[in-house]
Amino acid sequence: ENGKMISHIEDGSNAVFRLTGTNQTTSYSKFVGYSDQRGKDLINMVGLIAGAQDYIVNNYTKCNQAVNFVGRTYNAILEKMGTSADGGGIVNGNSLANTIGRDLSSSGVPSFYKTASMNESAMAAASAGNLVVGAASGHVNMLTTQDFSITRYAKDGAFSVFNYKGGQVANVNGSATTGLGPNRNNSYQKVQYAYVTHFYSIEIIPVIHVSEIIVRP
Protein backbone atom coordinates (compact mmCIF):
# COMPACT_ATOMS: atom_id res chain seq x y z
CA GLU A 1 0.00 0.00 0.00
CA ASN A 2 1.56 3.32 -1.09
CA GLY A 3 4.68 1.32 -1.91
CA LYS A 4 5.03 -0.01 1.65
CA MET A 5 4.93 -3.62 2.76
CA ILE A 6 1.68 -4.76 4.41
CA SER A 7 2.44 -8.42 4.91
CA HIS A 8 4.62 -11.30 3.74
CA ILE A 9 3.25 -14.85 3.51
CA GLU A 10 5.69 -17.76 3.61
CA ASP A 11 3.91 -19.83 0.95
CA GLY A 12 6.83 -20.63 -1.36
CA SER A 13 5.73 -18.11 -3.99
CA ASN A 14 7.65 -15.12 -5.41
CA ALA A 15 4.38 -13.39 -6.34
CA VAL A 16 3.87 -9.77 -5.31
CA PHE A 17 0.47 -8.11 -4.86
CA ARG A 18 -0.44 -4.47 -4.46
CA LEU A 19 -3.50 -3.15 -2.66
CA THR A 20 -5.60 -1.28 -5.21
CA GLY A 21 -9.00 0.41 -5.21
CA THR A 22 -10.50 3.57 -3.75
CA ASN A 23 -12.36 2.24 -0.69
CA GLN A 24 -13.47 -0.94 1.08
CA THR A 25 -16.11 -1.67 -1.54
CA THR A 26 -13.67 -1.61 -4.47
CA SER A 27 -10.29 -2.63 -3.04
CA TYR A 28 -8.53 -5.92 -3.72
CA SER A 29 -4.99 -7.29 -3.96
CA LYS A 30 -3.73 -7.02 -7.55
CA PHE A 31 -0.94 -9.24 -8.88
CA VAL A 32 1.95 -7.06 -10.09
CA GLY A 33 4.72 -9.58 -10.82
CA TYR A 34 7.44 -11.64 -9.16
CA SER A 35 10.39 -10.71 -7.00
CA ASP A 36 13.13 -12.94 -5.61
CA GLN A 37 11.80 -14.31 -2.30
CA ARG A 38 13.67 -17.62 -2.47
CA GLY A 39 10.51 -19.21 -3.85
CA LYS A 40 9.01 -20.10 -7.23
CA ASP A 41 7.54 -17.83 -9.89
CA LEU A 42 3.98 -19.00 -9.45
CA ILE A 43 0.83 -17.91 -7.65
CA ASN A 44 -0.03 -20.09 -4.69
CA MET A 45 -3.82 -19.88 -4.37
CA VAL A 46 -3.96 -21.04 -0.73
CA GLY A 47 -1.35 -18.44 0.17
CA LEU A 48 -3.18 -15.78 -1.83
CA ILE A 49 -6.41 -16.41 0.09
CA ALA A 50 -4.53 -16.51 3.40
CA GLY A 51 -2.94 -13.12 2.78
CA ALA A 52 -6.24 -11.54 1.73
CA GLN A 53 -8.05 -12.98 4.75
CA ASP A 54 -5.40 -11.75 7.16
CA TYR A 55 -5.67 -8.28 5.64
CA ILE A 56 -9.44 -8.06 6.17
CA VAL A 57 -9.25 -9.46 9.73
CA ASN A 58 -6.90 -6.60 10.60
CA ASN A 59 -8.56 -3.81 8.59
CA TYR A 60 -12.28 -4.37 7.89
CA THR A 61 -15.38 -3.74 10.02
CA LYS A 62 -18.20 -5.20 7.88
CA CYS A 63 -18.42 -8.93 7.19
CA ASN A 64 -19.88 -8.61 3.68
CA GLN A 65 -17.24 -6.11 2.56
CA ALA A 66 -14.53 -8.38 3.98
CA VAL A 67 -15.76 -11.42 2.06
CA ASN A 68 -16.08 -9.35 -1.12
CA PHE A 69 -12.49 -8.06 -0.76
CA VAL A 70 -11.20 -11.63 -0.69
CA GLY A 71 -13.60 -12.56 -3.48
CA ARG A 72 -12.39 -9.72 -5.73
CA THR A 73 -8.77 -10.74 -5.09
CA TYR A 74 -9.58 -14.40 -5.83
CA ASN A 75 -11.52 -13.59 -9.00
CA ALA A 76 -8.88 -11.20 -10.32
CA ILE A 77 -6.16 -13.84 -10.08
CA LEU A 78 -8.33 -16.50 -11.71
CA GLU A 79 -9.10 -14.10 -14.57
CA LYS A 80 -5.37 -13.53 -15.06
CA MET A 81 -4.92 -17.31 -15.16
CA GLY A 82 -7.59 -17.58 -17.86
CA THR A 83 -10.25 -19.22 -15.76
CA SER A 84 -12.98 -18.43 -13.22
CA ALA A 85 -14.82 -20.00 -10.30
CA ASP A 86 -18.36 -21.34 -9.97
CA GLY A 87 -20.16 -18.74 -7.86
CA GLY A 88 -17.27 -16.28 -8.10
CA GLY A 89 -19.52 -13.47 -9.28
CA ILE A 90 -21.46 -13.62 -6.02
CA VAL A 91 -18.45 -12.31 -4.07
CA ASN A 92 -17.15 -9.81 -6.58
CA GLY A 93 -19.08 -6.67 -5.70
CA ASN A 94 -20.59 -5.08 -2.61
CA SER A 95 -23.55 -7.35 -1.83
CA LEU A 96 -25.01 -7.51 1.68
CA ALA A 97 -24.49 -10.61 3.82
CA ASN A 98 -28.04 -11.88 3.30
CA THR A 99 -27.71 -11.46 -0.47
CA ILE A 100 -24.41 -13.38 -0.53
CA GLY A 101 -25.93 -16.21 1.52
CA ARG A 102 -29.10 -16.35 -0.58
CA ASP A 103 -27.23 -16.32 -3.89
CA LEU A 104 -24.74 -18.97 -2.75
CA SER A 105 -27.62 -21.15 -1.56
CA SER A 106 -29.30 -21.04 -4.97
CA SER A 107 -26.12 -21.20 -7.05
CA GLY A 108 -25.55 -24.94 -6.99
CA VAL A 109 -21.97 -24.66 -5.72
CA PRO A 110 -20.89 -27.37 -3.23
CA SER A 111 -22.43 -26.69 0.17
CA PHE A 112 -21.84 -28.15 3.60
CA TYR A 113 -24.25 -27.99 6.52
CA LYS A 114 -22.35 -27.19 9.69
CA THR A 115 -21.90 -30.59 11.35
CA ALA A 116 -18.67 -32.30 12.37
CA SER A 117 -18.41 -34.37 9.18
CA MET A 118 -19.44 -31.51 6.92
CA ASN A 119 -16.95 -29.20 8.64
CA GLU A 120 -14.18 -31.60 7.64
CA SER A 121 -15.36 -31.59 4.01
CA ALA A 122 -15.52 -27.79 3.96
CA MET A 123 -12.05 -27.51 5.49
CA ALA A 124 -10.67 -29.93 2.88
CA ALA A 125 -12.14 -27.74 0.13
CA ALA A 126 -10.48 -24.65 1.63
CA SER A 127 -7.16 -26.48 2.01
CA ALA A 128 -7.26 -27.28 -1.72
CA GLY A 129 -7.35 -23.56 -2.64
CA ASN A 130 -11.06 -22.95 -3.01
CA LEU A 131 -12.69 -19.91 -1.42
CA VAL A 132 -15.05 -21.34 1.21
CA VAL A 133 -17.66 -18.89 2.55
CA GLY A 134 -19.81 -19.46 5.62
CA ALA A 135 -23.27 -17.92 5.73
CA ALA A 136 -26.11 -17.43 8.21
CA SER A 137 -28.85 -14.84 8.59
CA GLY A 138 -27.17 -11.46 8.41
CA HIS A 139 -23.59 -12.72 8.54
CA VAL A 140 -20.86 -14.19 6.33
CA ASN A 141 -17.29 -15.31 6.98
CA MET A 142 -14.64 -17.59 5.44
CA LEU A 143 -12.62 -20.71 6.15
CA THR A 144 -8.85 -20.45 6.30
CA THR A 145 -6.72 -22.56 3.96
CA GLN A 146 -3.45 -24.09 5.26
CA ASP A 147 -0.87 -23.26 7.93
CA PHE A 148 1.41 -20.31 7.07
CA SER A 149 3.74 -17.89 8.79
CA ILE A 150 2.62 -14.32 8.03
CA THR A 151 4.73 -11.29 8.85
CA ARG A 152 2.54 -8.24 9.42
CA TYR A 153 4.04 -4.76 8.93
CA ALA A 154 2.84 -1.60 10.65
CA LYS A 155 2.93 1.80 8.93
CA ASP A 156 6.06 2.76 10.90
CA GLY A 157 7.88 -0.37 9.65
CA ALA A 158 7.52 -2.36 12.84
CA PHE A 159 6.55 -5.98 12.27
CA SER A 160 5.20 -9.05 14.04
CA VAL A 161 4.89 -12.69 13.02
CA PHE A 162 1.48 -14.39 13.02
CA ASN A 163 0.91 -18.13 12.68
CA TYR A 164 -2.08 -18.46 10.35
CA LYS A 165 -3.82 -21.80 10.83
CA GLY A 166 -5.83 -23.69 8.24
CA GLY A 167 -9.28 -24.99 9.11
CA GLN A 168 -10.36 -21.98 11.14
CA VAL A 169 -12.87 -19.21 10.45
CA ALA A 170 -11.71 -15.74 9.44
CA ASN A 171 -14.45 -13.67 11.04
CA VAL A 172 -15.12 -9.92 10.75
CA ASN A 173 -17.58 -8.07 13.01
CA GLY A 174 -18.11 -10.70 15.67
CA SER A 175 -19.97 -10.32 18.93
CA ALA A 176 -16.97 -10.55 21.28
CA THR A 177 -14.04 -8.24 21.97
CA THR A 178 -10.90 -9.88 20.58
CA GLY A 179 -8.41 -7.05 20.06
CA LEU A 180 -8.24 -7.62 16.29
CA GLY A 181 -9.42 -5.16 13.66
CA PRO A 182 -10.56 -1.51 13.81
CA ASN A 183 -13.46 -2.30 16.16
CA ARG A 184 -11.48 -4.94 18.06
CA ASN A 185 -14.07 -7.62 17.31
CA ASN A 186 -12.54 -9.57 14.41
CA SER A 187 -11.07 -13.01 14.96
CA TYR A 188 -9.79 -16.36 13.85
CA GLN A 189 -11.95 -18.96 15.56
CA LYS A 190 -12.66 -22.67 15.62
CA VAL A 191 -15.24 -23.82 13.10
CA GLN A 192 -17.68 -25.15 15.68
CA TYR A 193 -17.90 -21.72 17.32
CA ALA A 194 -18.62 -19.84 14.10
CA TYR A 195 -21.99 -18.16 13.72
CA VAL A 196 -22.89 -19.74 10.38
CA THR A 197 -25.15 -22.62 9.36
CA HIS A 198 -23.68 -23.52 5.96
CA PHE A 199 -20.36 -23.36 4.16
CA TYR A 200 -20.18 -22.89 0.38
CA SER A 201 -17.14 -23.77 -1.74
CA ILE A 202 -16.49 -21.35 -4.61
CA GLU A 203 -14.37 -23.66 -6.72
CA ILE A 204 -11.95 -23.00 -9.55
CA ILE A 205 -13.12 -24.13 -12.99
CA PRO A 206 -10.30 -26.24 -14.50
CA VAL A 207 -8.70 -24.92 -17.66
CA ILE A 208 -8.94 -27.50 -20.45
CA HIS A 209 -6.38 -27.21 -23.23
CA VAL A 210 -7.53 -28.83 -26.46
CA SER A 211 -4.87 -29.80 -28.99
CA GLU A 212 -5.64 -30.12 -32.69
CA ILE A 213 -4.58 -33.46 -34.14
CA ILE A 214 -3.98 -33.58 -37.91
CA VAL A 215 -3.98 -36.99 -39.52
CA ARG A 216 -2.04 -37.06 -42.79
CA PRO A 217 -2.33 -39.87 -45.37
GUMI-66353 format. One record per residue (C-alpha): residue in three letters; x, y, z; residue number from 0. Coordinates in steps of 0.001 Angstrom, whole numbers. Example, Ala and Ser with C-alpha at 12.3 -4.5 7.8 and 13.67 -1.06 7.14 Angstrom:
REC residuo      c1      c2      c3 num
REC     ala   12300   -4500    7800   0
REC     ser   13670   -1060    7140   1
This chain:
REC residuo      c1      c2      c3 num
REC     glu       0       0       0   0
REC     asn    1562    3322   -1095   1
REC     gly    4682    1323   -1910   2
REC     lys    5030      -8    1650   3
REC     met    4925   -3617    2758   4
REC     ile    1685   -4756    4407   5
REC     ser    2445   -8424    4915   6
REC     his    4619  -11298    3741   7
REC     ile    3247  -14852    3507   8
REC     glu    5692  -17756    3608   9
REC     asp    3909  -19834     950  10
REC     gly    6833  -20632   -1358  11
REC     ser    5734  -18106   -3988  12
REC     asn    7649  -15122   -5411  13
REC     ala    4377  -13390   -6342  14
REC     val    3870   -9766   -5311  15
REC     phe     471   -8114   -4857  16
REC     arg    -443   -4465   -4465  17
REC     leu   -3504   -3150   -2658  18
REC     thr   -5601   -1283   -5210  19
REC     gly   -8998     412   -5208  20
REC     thr  -10502    3568   -3746  21
REC     asn  -12361    2239    -685  22
REC     gln  -13470    -937    1080  23
REC     thr  -16110   -1672   -1539  24
REC     thr  -13671   -1611   -4472  25
REC     ser  -10288   -2635   -3039  26
REC     tyr   -8532   -5920   -3721  27
REC     ser   -4987   -7292   -3962  28
REC     lys   -3728   -7020   -7546  29
REC     phe    -940   -9240   -8882  30
REC     val    1951   -7064  -10086  31
REC     gly    4716   -9584  -10817  32
REC     tyr    7435  -11638   -9165  33
REC     ser   10390  -10714   -7000  34
REC     asp   13127  -12941   -5605  35
REC     gln   11796  -14307   -2302  36
REC     arg   13673  -17617   -2473  37
REC     gly   10510  -19215   -3846  38
REC     lys    9010  -20100   -7226  39
REC     asp    7538  -17828   -9892  40
REC     leu    3979  -19002   -9448  41
REC     ile     826  -17905   -7654  42
REC     asn     -29  -20092   -4688  43
REC     met   -3822  -19881   -4366  44
REC     val   -3955  -21043    -733  45
REC     gly   -1346  -18440     171  46
REC     leu   -3176  -15782   -1831  47
REC     ile   -6413  -16407      90  48
REC     ala   -4533  -16513    3404  49
REC     gly   -2941  -13121    2776  50
REC     ala   -6240  -11538    1727  51
REC     gln   -8052  -12979    4749  52
REC     asp   -5397  -11752    7156  53
REC     tyr   -5668   -8279    5641  54
REC     ile   -9436   -8063    6173  55
REC     val   -9246   -9460    9731  56
REC     asn   -6903   -6597   10598  57
REC     asn   -8563   -3811    8595  58
REC     tyr  -12279   -4367    7892  59
REC     thr  -15382   -3736   10015  60
REC     lys  -18203   -5204    7880  61
REC     cys  -18423   -8931    7192  62
REC     asn  -19882   -8614    3684  63
REC     gln  -17238   -6105    2563  64
REC     ala  -14528   -8375    3984  65
REC     val  -15765  -11418    2057  66
REC     asn  -16084   -9349   -1117  67
REC     phe  -12494   -8062    -757  68
REC     val  -11195  -11630    -686  69
REC     gly  -13602  -12564   -3485  70
REC     arg  -12390   -9721   -5725  71
REC     thr   -8768  -10739   -5090  72
REC     tyr   -9580  -14399   -5829  73
REC     asn  -11523  -13594   -9001  74
REC     ala   -8878  -11195  -10321  75
REC     ile   -6160  -13839  -10085  76
REC     leu   -8330  -16500  -11714  77
REC     glu   -9101  -14103  -14572  78
REC     lys   -5370  -13526  -15060  79
REC     met   -4918  -17314  -15156  80
REC     gly   -7587  -17578  -17862  81
REC     thr  -10254  -19215  -15764  82
REC     ser  -12984  -18428  -13215  83
REC     ala  -14825  -20002  -10304  84
REC     asp  -18357  -21337   -9975  85
REC     gly  -20163  -18739   -7858  86
REC     gly  -17274  -16283   -8100  87
REC     gly  -19518  -13472   -9280  88
REC     ile  -21464  -13616   -6015  89
REC     val  -18454  -12310   -4071  90
REC     asn  -17146   -9809   -6583  91
REC     gly  -19080   -6671   -5700  92
REC     asn  -20593   -5083   -2607  93
REC     ser  -23547   -7347   -1831  94
REC     leu  -25007   -7513    1681  95
REC     ala  -24486  -10614    3816  96
REC     asn  -28044  -11881    3305  97
REC     thr  -27709  -11458    -466  98
REC     ile  -24414  -13379    -527  99
REC     gly  -25927  -16208    1522 100
REC     arg  -29098  -16352    -581 101
REC     asp  -27227  -16324   -3892 102
REC     leu  -24740  -18974   -2753 103
REC     ser  -27622  -21153   -1563 104
REC     ser  -29297  -21036   -4974 105
REC     ser  -26123  -21199   -7055 106
REC     gly  -25553  -24945   -6990 107
REC     val  -21969  -24663   -5716 108
REC     pro  -20886  -27372   -3229 109
REC     ser  -22434  -26687     173 110
REC     phe  -21835  -28151    3603 111
REC     tyr  -24251  -27993    6516 112
REC     lys  -22349  -27187    9693 113
REC     thr  -21900  -30590   11352 114
REC     ala  -18671  -32301   12375 115
REC     ser  -18407  -34370    9181 116
REC     met  -19436  -31506    6921 117
REC     asn  -16950  -29201    8643 118
REC     glu  -14182  -31601    7639 119
REC     ser  -15361  -31588    4008 120
REC     ala  -15517  -27792    3956 121
REC     met  -12046  -27512    5492 122
REC     ala  -10669  -29927    2876 123
REC     ala  -12141  -27742     127 124
REC     ala  -10481  -24646    1632 125
REC     ser   -7160  -26478    2010 126
REC     ala   -7264  -27276   -1723 127
REC     gly   -7349  -23565   -2636 128
REC     asn  -11062  -22952   -3009 129
REC     leu  -12691  -19908   -1419 130
REC     val  -15046  -21339    1210 131
REC     val  -17661  -18895    2546 132
REC     gly  -19806  -19462    5620 133
REC     ala  -23274  -17920    5730 134
REC     ala  -26106  -17429    8208 135
REC     ser  -28848  -14842    8587 136
REC     gly  -27173  -11456    8410 137
REC     his  -23591  -12717    8537 138
REC     val  -20857  -14193    6326 139
REC     asn  -17290  -15310    6978 140
REC     met  -14641  -17588    5437 141
REC     leu  -12621  -20714    6149 142
REC     thr   -8850  -20447    6305 143
REC     thr   -6720  -22557    3960 144
REC     gln   -3454  -24085    5262 145
REC     asp    -865  -23261    7931 146
REC     phe    1407  -20310    7073 147
REC     ser    3740  -17890    8795 148
REC     ile    2616  -14319    8034 149
REC     thr    4734  -11286    8846 150
REC     arg    2539   -8239    9418 151
REC     tyr    4038   -4759    8934 152
REC     ala    2836   -1596   10654 153
REC     lys    2929    1802    8933 154
REC     asp    6056    2756   10895 155
REC     gly    7878    -366    9646 156
REC     ala    7522   -2363   12845 157
REC     phe    6551   -5980   12274 158
REC     ser    5197   -9051   14042 159
REC     val    4886  -12693   13017 160
REC     phe    1481  -14385   13024 161
REC     asn     910  -18133   12677 162
REC     tyr   -2080  -18456   10350 163
REC     lys   -3820  -21805   10833 164
REC     gly   -5830  -23691    8238 165
REC     gly   -9275  -24989    9108 166
REC     gln  -10358  -21979   11144 167
REC     val  -12868  -19214   10448 168
REC     ala  -11711  -15736    9443 169
REC     asn  -14454  -13668   11040 170
REC     val  -15118   -9920   10750 171
REC     asn  -17579   -8069   13006 172
REC     gly  -18113  -10702   15665 173
REC     ser  -19973  -10323   18935 174
REC     ala  -16973  -10549   21280 175
REC     thr  -14040   -8244   21969 176
REC     thr  -10901   -9878   20578 177
REC     gly   -8414   -7045   20058 178
REC     leu   -8237   -7621   16292 179
REC     gly   -9418   -5160   13661 180
REC     pro  -10556   -1514   13806 181
REC     asn  -13460   -2298   16159 182
REC     arg  -11484   -4938   18062 183
REC     asn  -14073   -7620   17312 184
REC     asn  -12545   -9568   14410 185
REC     ser  -11074  -13013   14963 186
REC     tyr   -9789  -16360   13852 187
REC     gln  -11953  -18955   15556 188
REC     lys  -12662  -22673   15615 189
REC     val  -15239  -23819   13098 190
REC     gln  -17682  -25147   15675 191
REC     tyr  -17899  -21719   17317 192
REC     ala  -18616  -19843   14103 193
REC     tyr  -21995  -18163   13719 194
REC     val  -22892  -19740   10383 195
REC     thr  -25149  -22622    9360 196
REC     his  -23678  -23522    5956 197
REC     phe  -20357  -23363    4163 198
REC     tyr  -20175  -22890     384 199
REC     ser  -17137  -23769   -1738 200
REC     ile  -16493  -21354   -4607 201
REC     glu  -14374  -23660   -6724 202
REC     ile  -11946  -23000   -9548 203
REC     ile  -13116  -24135  -12987 204
REC     pro  -10299  -26243  -14503 205
REC     val   -8699  -24921  -17661 206
REC     ile   -8937  -27497  -20454 207
REC     his   -6375  -27211  -23229 208
REC     val   -7534  -28827  -26463 209
REC     ser   -4867  -29801  -28993 210
REC     glu   -5641  -30123  -32690 211
REC     ile   -4584  -33459  -34144 212
REC     ile   -3982  -33576  -37909 213
REC     val   -3978  -36994  -39519 214
REC     arg   -2038  -37065  -42792 215
REC     pro   -2327  -39870  -45370 216
